[in-house]
Amino acid sequence: MSMEQEIESKILTIKGQRTILDSDLAQLYGVSTTRLNEQVTRNLRRFPNDFMFQLSLHELRHLISQNAISRSHHGGRRKAPRVFTEYGAVMAANVLNSDVAIDASIMIVRVFVRLKQFAQDHADLRLRLQMLEQRVAKGFSEHADELQEIRFLLAKLEQTPEPKRRKLGF
């Protein structure tokens, strides 16, 4: 797996934003999560809410249930992690001020930009699919009886057992 693929796999959508967990960011920057969070705490003015925020208990439970992070009794987090947006990831590299952090932040920004471009490129496709779906739904509503009959026959077909086949060969 390339470094960019690894970064992309760590990016999560939380509160409608693409973010990266503090532990994943620390790993990419070659520092401990504690060290990253210490530097962030010392420089909180550099991290407004659109750069970094702490997860709520509900969001933390959701991440744990999705196995994005481990439970505290399995050696995982004991408090809600901080998550960083694209801008927060760059700012974290600045407060860490190491060559590894600077190089990694460049790759992280490239991945964020690529994901953003991908979403923009496919926005028109999403709109066209929604329009097509509305037209098809309208057409189906005009033929609701036929559609109901097809669904009934498909359900009956699924309940019918497959015929036994003779074995060929020995």
Secondary structure, DSSP 8 states (H G I E B T S, - for coil): --HHHHHHHHEEEETTEEEEEHHHHHHHHTS-HHHHHHHHHHTGGG--TTTEEE--HHHHHHHHHTTSS--GGGT--SS--EEE-HHHHHHHHHHH--HHHHHHHHHHHHHHHHHHHHHHHTHHHHHHHHHHHHHHHHHHHHTHHHHHHHHHHHHHHHHS----------
